[in-house]
Amino acid sequence: MSNLDLAIIGIYLLSMIGVGVYFSRKNKSSEQFTTASGKIPGWALGLSFYATFLSAITFLGDPGKSFGSNWNPFVFSLSIPFAALVATKLFVPFYRNGEAISAYSHLEERFGAWARTYAMVCFIMTQLARMGTIFYGLALTINALTGIQMEGIILVSGFVIICYTVLGGMEAVIWTEVIQAILKTLGALLILVIITSQIGFSDVLAIGQRDAKFSLGSFSPDLTTSSFWVILSYGFFINLTNFGIDQNYIQRYHTAKNTQDAAKSIWLCVLYYLPVSFLFFFIGTALYAYYDLNPTLILELKKQVALERNMGVEALKATDYADRVLPFFMKTQIPKGLLGLLLAALLSAGMSTMSSGMNSSATVFLKDIYLRYVQPDLAPQKQLRVLLISTVVMGCLGIVFGICMIGVKSLLDVWWKLSGIFAGGMLGIFLLGFLAKHVSNMAAKIAAIGGVIVIAWMSFKDLLPANYQSPLDAKLTVVVGTLTIVGLGLFAQFFMKKR
């Protein structure tokens, strides 16, 4: 990388810390740190949600998937409007009418402390998995461009994120996300312009159609593979979890000036995210067409991957190096100066998701652990101290998870599996309490135990004998787990009432 590129990246990182320093003047209470005192306009909150959705997993994983296979994962994005409709009608008014910032205090009121603790643990594990996956994605790309060790990249980027999140709290998180949302969108457009300046749109369409790259998956009712319906169901339930029980989102509902702004921000997120998600999948297909027309240009990457896997170049499949194609293209085809801008866009894609994750995880620790079990009468100033310390701890744990993920094959596959495991239980318990008001605490406990067993059975089926493995696609874990908990809860309540 040139000195100009490095200077651009340095300016970007320093500016993010600068935003944190600017808002640190206001960051004098736990309310300001967690909800920005409820003063964020709807349009900024919408960009903040969009920035969280558009993480480094999207920036690298979506082009990697469409390069290596097809547009089947894009169906996940198509499910978001359906989840947004439910969220704006039911979830946003529910949380805005309640005073609790924590998404999980409602579960304790409904079923007891066990439900709150279970959902809180699932949330924290989800955040650690998300942060680890994103840290690895950033490290993978920057390593390909600079040769810097991945562990060092994760440590430095993690330090910067922790700094501005601790300094500025939620207000700094949201306004840095507004900047990052614009930056990474422009970065994606720039990549597509550079690719299509070398090959035409007609080439991309022709090659994509020839090799079925635009396929959304099979429309047959097949639940054993990643069919259209499997991905749509998975996306709907995951996004219901995001909008309905994920502290990352619930907490930001309280930053809006009113309920209308909070609901509007969700639809703005959908409006921003859908076309940009389309853009990233198109970039992957454009890269496939580019290297199909110029096969010698990707030979270096293929030789490198073949050497790492100890196999011949001819034996490689596109999926073996799909996540590394975009970083390789940036390294070899992007002019000096523009590369720094694109790398800043990629950093923004990762940092936007992780900063909000650190802040919300710290809030959960304070509200659901410290004030609940350790010191309920903690003074407001000391609450802020606990928030700051727990933000740093969560950031450090995210860094550790990122280092542990070095070497995984597909970012998107890893994230989808981990999110499916943790999300199923959270959403099931929430919906059982939210929709079925007559279900008792005991019935909910029975449902949760049954749901955890089913989720474990589906998640770790590869460890079981063939006769005992789930025949369903692993992405249905969140769907089946959620429906199992709701169904078992209703059945157990009916049975106990009959007795």
Summary of the structure (lengths in Angstrom):
residues: 499
radius of gyration: 22.6
end to end distance: 72.6
largest distance: 76.0
contacts: 1879
relative contact order: 0.18
helix: 82%
strand: 0%
